[in-house]
Structure formats: C-alpha cells, structure tokens
Amino acid sequence: MAEPSKVIHIRNVGHEISENDLLQLVQPFGVVTKLVMLRAKNQALLQMLDLNSAVNVLQYYTSVQPSVRGRNVYIQFSSHQELTTTDSPGWKSDQDSQPNRILLVTIHHMLYPITVEVLHQVFSPYGYVEKIVTFQKSAGFQALIQYQSRQSAVQAKSSLQGRNIYDGCCQLDIQFSNLNELQVNYNNERSRDFTNPSLPTEQRGRSSQPGYGDAGSLYALQASGARGSYSTTEMSNTAAIAAAFGGGLPPGVTGTNDRCTILVTNLNPEKVDEDKLFNLFSLYGNIVRIKLLRNKPDHALVQMEDGFQAELAVHFLKGALLFGNRLELNFSKYPSITPAADTHEYAGSNLNRFNNNAVKNYKYCCSPTKMIHVSALAQDITEEEIVTHLQEHGTIVNTKLFEVNGKKQALVLFESEEQATEALACKHASTIDRSTIRISFSQLQSI
C-alpha cells in the first residue's frame, strides 16, 4: 500500500461517472484542489487540500464500499504526493499563492444556477466588489471576483471558504488569483463591472462568456500583456451548449448527430402513453411529436427538435427502468414522424422545457436518479401535500421544501431510480394547489 498522500487514486471510474460525481464522493471530508480524469484507464486522481482530509477519506471508505451511479469504485493513496497538472488560468495552489484582491471561486455541488447577482450578494458584505466574471471549466462553474482592496479579499476568503451558498449545495472553494486586473466588456448575468455601469449587455452575435481555456477547451484565451486581462470570444451554439456541461460534452456524446427521431422499445404498453413519454424525454430537448406503434404496442417513435437533443436522450435514457421495463433506445431510420390522427403533436407546447434559455436547461441533463427536483410550487405548499401527490409512485425516503429567489421548490428522494422516473413521467406538468409543477432529476445523492 502506498504511503499516505493528499492525492487519492480512484479506479473503475466508468464513462458514466462525471467529475462532479467524484467531487460529491469526497466533499464531506474536505476541499478538493485538483482533479484529473484518466478516461482511457477508467481512473482518476484527486488531490485534497491537506493530508488529513485524504486520510479521512481512506479511513471512511475502508469500511464502506464507495459506489457511484451504481458502480463500485476503489480508492487508495496515490504514489504522487502532489499533482503537477497545468492549473486553470488565474489559479494557484494555496501553497504558492499570495494574498491578492482578486479571488478565484469554484462552486462545487451546484444544484442551482449562480449568477453575478447571487455572487455579488454573497461577497459584497466583506468590501466593495469592483468586478465579477463567471465561466465554465472542467472543474465546474468558476468566477473571478475583484475587490477594491486586498484586505477585503482576504476577509472574504477566510469567512466563506468551504461554506454553501444554498443549504446543502453550491459549496464555495476559494483561492487567491495571480491576476492583477480583470477586464470586463459587458454587464450581464455572466460578467459585471460595478465601476462602469454604462457597459453594453452584449455585442450582437457574440457571447460575453469569457474565454478561460486550455488546448482541449471550446474557448480561446486572449491574455492582454502581463496584466492578464481577458476578452470575449465568439461561441457557436454548440460551444455554448458544451459550456453548460462544464466545457465538454458528456462521454460518448458527439454533438454531430443529425437524426432527430428515436425508436423506443420494450415499453410497458399497459402504463405508457404519449404524455408520459413527453414528460420524460422533454428533459433532454423539445419534443416535436410522439407516436405509439399500434402494431407493436411496446414500441414508440419520439421526434426531438434537433439531432443533438435526440443524442442526449439516447445517451441518458438508454437502459432506464420505467414501469418495470428497461428501455431500449436507438435512432430511427425515419428522419421524422408523419403527422397523422394517431400522432400526438407537441411542437407548439408551452410545456417544452427548452423554449427559453435552452443552454441553461442543458446543465440539468443527467441519467435518472433517485432524487427529483420539483419547482413552480405554490407559495403556501406543504411537504405533506407534495408527499401525498407523489407517494403512489414509490417509497419516499426524504423530502425537503425550500425557497430560492422567493420561489418555493422541493427535493424528493425515492427508494429507487425507477420510482423517481415513474413519478417524473406521471406527475411533471401536473397540478398541485392550482400550480402546474415542473419535475426534473436532481444530481444530489442525499438531502
């Protein structure tokens, strides 16, 4: 066995396992400073902030078998005492960094979108915040926050390091940046210069998503002299979508598929209908139409708005359990479904989830989990009403009712993924207390 090290070696990391999955596995024990996915070897290297945190991880998982997305993973100390991978721009390890008025903030366990306004509300109590720039990297959602004084940044880091923005999620991992000045070109939800409120919100045809990228990123980095300021970069819709997945598409998703129609087989014909399929498949894109094949009752055709959305649906739903049957999904030989009397049309439905801010919705695409997230709830809703509405679909282990930006939301943990999938398929867009609720899968593993 290798001697204790703050670097942890994880084996049997399948392609369905994401960086966030591994972060959630070890976050109860301390802050992760670096993470390297070795996809070709189904392995990962993960560096904790200190040796004690790594020792606690190993001690705990000696008696408890770690499992991620149903797959057992195996953890041991690495022979490396330190990872020497190239760091993100503007990032230095705590051992190397010096106090600076600019902070690099990484947000782990991010269940809810984090905007400039949210970050300003969190960080402004410690001093005048001049500028904020947010961006996506493989490590997750990150932000650079520039204070007027170094003392304010030091106080903010000391007070906020390791804390959650929302109860149980959105954990702050804060380092000092080595940048001297941030350049902000646009004032919008992703970047803001509070010293210059007259900046435009966007340049037509371009995105203000800043380019903090490496050779494998979809963004281009443009440093301006030694000061390390950054400019915006033109992004196609595909790049913007990839950004929602943390800078790269999920393993196995190419983004080049042009087939929009999916053949779904091994359905339970006694319990499945078009609306239930719509509720499930609309998690991954807008639905044009759905047709159940009357001559093959366990078959259905689902036409998505574009080939990329169809590819996501196939990727995340292949093998999912619904009403006791394991779904089989393949791309159909038919490019579209011909409108007919037995075809259900959804193209104009306001229940399609990607009608507005489609890129943001891609952040929530994942395979079925035991936890569902329920939103658009009535303000006076109770946990008991939510349980009553959903309990017919399985055993509810735990629930949590909370409020984000003045809007009531809930997490509901079922005993199995199949039960949560059934609840979503049957109850998304249903009504509780005159409110039409929205349901999606949550990537949280516990409440």
N, C-alpha and C positions, 0 to 999 in steps of 0.2 A: 504493500500500500504506500502511495506517495505521502511524503511528509505534509503536514498542514500548510495550506496556502490560501490566500484570499481569492484565488482563481479556482473555479469549480468546473469540472469536466462532466458533461451530461451526454449519455449515449442513448441510442434508439429513439432519436428525435425524428419522427416521420415528417413527410412534407405537409401533412395537415396541421402540424404544430407551428404556431407563429411565435415571433419574438415576445409578443405580449403574453402568450400562454406561459412562457418560461419565466417572464418577469413576475407574473402572478404567483408562480410556484414558490418563489424565494422572497418576495417582498415583505412578508411578515417578519423576516429576520434582519432586515436592514436595506440600505440603499445599494442598488446596482450601478456601478460606474462605467462598465463596458460589457458589451455582449457581441459575440461573434458566432454566426450560424455557419456551420460547416455542412452545407446541404448535401454535397457529394458523398459524405461519410455518415450522414444521419446523426451528426453530433453537434454539440455547441460548447463554447467556452464562455464562462460568465464570471466577471470579476466583481466581488463585493467591495464596499468602501473600506472595510478593515477585516483583519484576520478573525476576530471574534465572531463577526456576523457569519462568515463562511463556516466556522466550526459549528455554530448553532444550526446551520442548515444541515450539515452532515450528521450531527447528533440526532436531530429530529427524524431525518429520513432513513436512519439506520433501523428504527423500529416501525416506521410507517412506509409502506411501498408507495413512492410517488407515481401518480398516474395523470396524464394529460390527454384530454379528448379520448378517453378510453384506452390509451396506450401506456403501458408501463415504461417508465424511463429509469435510467440507472445513473446515480450520482456518486462521484468520487472527487478527491482533491486532484487538481491538475499538477503535472510536473513543473508547470510555469509558476513562478512567483509573481509575475507581473505580465499583463498583456501589452504588447508594444504595437498594436494596430494603429493605423492613422486615425487621429481623432477628428471629430466634426470641426468645421471652421468655427473659430471663436471659442473653442473648448480647451481647457487644460485640466489635468487631474488636480485634486486638492493638494497633492504633494508639491506640484510645480507652480500652482497659480499664486498670484499676489492679489491682495485686495484691490478691487477696481470698481468704478462707478457703474460698469455695465455687467449685468448678470446674465448667464445662460441658464434658462429654466427648461427642464424636461418634465413633461407631465405623464406619469405612468397610470395605468388602470383607468383610462379615460372613458367614462361612460357617456358623458355629455359634452357637446361642443364647447370649446373655450374660445371666447372672442377677446379682442383688445379691451372691450369694456369690462369684461369679467376680470382680466388680469390687472387693469388699472385700479379696480375696486379693491383687489387683494393687496397690491403692492403700494398704493399711494399713502396708506397710513404711516409709512416709515420715512416719507420725504417726498419732495417734488419729483415726479416721474416726467422726464422730458420726452422720451421716445419709446415706442414698443414696436417690434417686428416679430411676426409669427411665421412659422414654416413647418413643413413635414420632413422628417428624416427617417432612416431605417430604425433609429432608436425610438421613434414615436413623434408626438407633437412637441415642438420646441418653440421657445420665444427668447428674444434678446430684449432686455429691459434696461434702459439707460436712465440713471438718476442724475440729478443736478450735482450731488456731492457723493464722494466715496463713502463717507460716514453713513449715509442713508442706505447705500447698498449693503454695507457690512451688517447694519442692524437688521435689514430685511432678510438677508441670508441666515443670520443667527436665529431669527424669530420664526421663519417659515419653513426652513429645511425639514423635509420629511412629513410635513403636515398635508392634510387633504383640503382641497377647495370645497368639495361637497362631501357630505357624510358618507364615508366608506369608499370613496373613489376620487379620482383626479389628484393623485399624490404628487407633491412638488419635490423635484430633485434639483437643487440649485448649486451652480458652480460660478466662480468668477470668470468672466470672459477675458481674453487678451486683446480685445479690440479697444481702440481709443475713442472712436466716434461712430455712431450709426447714421447712415444716410437714408432718409425716408422720402419717397417720391409721391406717395399717395396716402390720403387719410381715409381709411375704410375699415372694415371689420378685421382685416389681417395686418394692417400697419397703421401707425399714427404718430405724427409729430405734434405734441401738445404745445410746442413753442411756435408753431406755424399753422394755425387753423385754416389758412387760406389755400392750402394744397388741394388739388383736384382729388375726386374719389377714385377715378380710373381713367386710363388712356384708352380710347376706343380701340377694340381689337386686341388689347394686351391685358395681361393679368398683373396685379401688384404682388402676386405670390413671389417672395424674394428667392433668389437662387443661391441656396447653400448646398452645393452638391459635390459629389466626387465623380470618378470616372464612370461609375455604374448608375449614376442618377439621371433623372429626366430633366434636371435643371442645370443651367450653366452658371458658374461662379464668375463674377466680374469684380475683382478687387481693385480699388482705386488708390494706387500708391500705397505707402506704408501705413496709412491710416486705416486701411481695411474696410472702406465703406462699400456698400453693395447696391447694385442697380436692379431693376426689374428685368424679367426675361420673358419672351413670348412663349406661351404654352398652348399647345393644341388641346382639344377637349380630352383626348386620350391621356395626355400628360396630367391634366387636372384630375382625371379620374384616378390615375395611378397615385397621385399625391394623397388622395383620400385613403388609399391602402398603405400609407406610410412610405411612399416614394417608389414602390414597385408593385406589380400585380401579384396576386396570390400564386403560389407554386402551381404550375400546370395550366394557368390561365394565360393565353397568348395575347388576347386583345385584338386578334386579326380574324376571328371567326366571322363569316358573313351569313351564316344560316340562322334565321330568326325563329324557326318553328321546331318545337321539341316534341318527340314522341314519348309519352309517359306510359309505362306498362306496369303490370302487377298491382293495379289499384284494387281496392275493395269496392266492387260495384254497388253493394247494398248501402254504403255510407257516404261515398264520394259524389259530389255534384260539382257543377261548373264554378259556383261561387266559392266553395271551399278550396278548390284548386287556385282560383284567383287570389284568395287571401294569402295562400302560401307562396305562390310564385311571384306575387307583386312585391315581395321583399327584395327582389333582385332586379326589378325593372318594371316598366309599364307594360301592361297586357293589352294586346290588340283584340284578340278573340280566342275562345276556347271551344273545343268540340269533343264531346264524348262519342266514341265509336260504337254505334248501336249493334253492329255485327260482332264486335269484340268488346264486351262490357267492361273488361279490366284495362282497356286502352283509352287514351285521350291524346288530343293534339293541343298544344299551347303555343300560340304565336306571340312572341315578345316584340317590343318596339324596334330593337336592333340586335345584331349578332352578338355584340359584347354582352348585353344583358342576358341573352339566351345562354351564352357560355358560362356566365356566373351562376345561373340557375342550375345548369347541369353539374357544375363543379361542386356546389354546396349542397344540393339535394339528392345527388346520386346515392342510393343506399339508405336514405332516411326512412324511418318507420312511420306509417300513417294508417290508423285503423287496423293494426295488426299485420299489415303487409309492408314489405321492404320495397321501396320504389326503384324502378329501373328507368333511367333517362338516357335518351340518345337523340341526336339531331335527326330530324325527319328528312326524307328525300323530297318532300314538298316544300317549296320556298315560302308558301303562305297557305292559310286556310280560306277556302272559298266561302263567302257569305252564303248562308242557307237558313232555312226555317229552324233546323236543329242546332244552329251555331249561336253561341252567346257572344254578343258584342261588348267590348269593354274600352274601345279606343277613346271614347269621349267621357269616360267615367271620372268623376272627381275623386273617386276612391283610389285611383292610381297614385302611388306614393312618390313618383318621380316627376310629377308635373311642375313642381317648383323646387329650386335649389337641388337639382339632381346629384351634383357632385357630393354634397354633404350627406345625402342618403346612402351613397356607396360606403361610407365609413361604417355603417351598421350591418353590412352584408356579412353573414357568417353561417356556418352549418347550424342545424337545430341544436339547442342546448336545453337544459332542464329549467332554465330561468327565462321568464318572459317579462318584457317591459311594457307597461300599459300607460298610455298617455291620453290627453284630451278628456280627462276626467272632470266631473262636476266638482265645484269648489267645496261642497259640503258632503262629498262621498266619504264613506267609512270603509275600513278594512273588511268588516263583516259583509257589507254589500258586495265587495269585489269577490270575496271567497264564495259567497252564495251564487254569484253569476258564473263562476268558473269551476266549481268543485265537481260538477258532473263528469268532467273530463279526466279526473285522476286525483291522487292524494296530494294535497297541498301541504308542503313541509313547512313553509315560512312565507310571510308577506311583509312588505314594508311600504308604507304610504309616506310620501314626502312632497316637497314643493320646490320647483326650480323656476326662477324668474316669475313668481306669482302664479304658476300653473301646477295643478295637482297631477302627480304621477305615482306609479306604483311598480314595485318589483314583486313577482310571484314565483316562488320556487316549487316546482313539482318534483315528484319522486323519480321521474324518468323523462328522458328526452321525448319519447313517444307521446306521453301525456301532455307535455308542453306543446308539442307540434299539433296535436288534436285540438287543444284549446285555442291556439292561434288560428288554425284553419276554420274553426267553427265560430269563433267569437270576435275576430277582427272585424271592425266596422259594425259591430252590434251596438245596442243602445243600453246604457245604464243611466237612470235618472235623467232622461231626455238628452243625454250627451252621447254622440257617436264616438266610440273609443277607437284608439289605434293600438295595435299589438305588434311587437317585434321581438326577436330573440335578444336576450342580453348575454354579453360575454363574461359577466361576473359569475364566479363559481359559488359564492355564498353571499348571504345578506348580513 
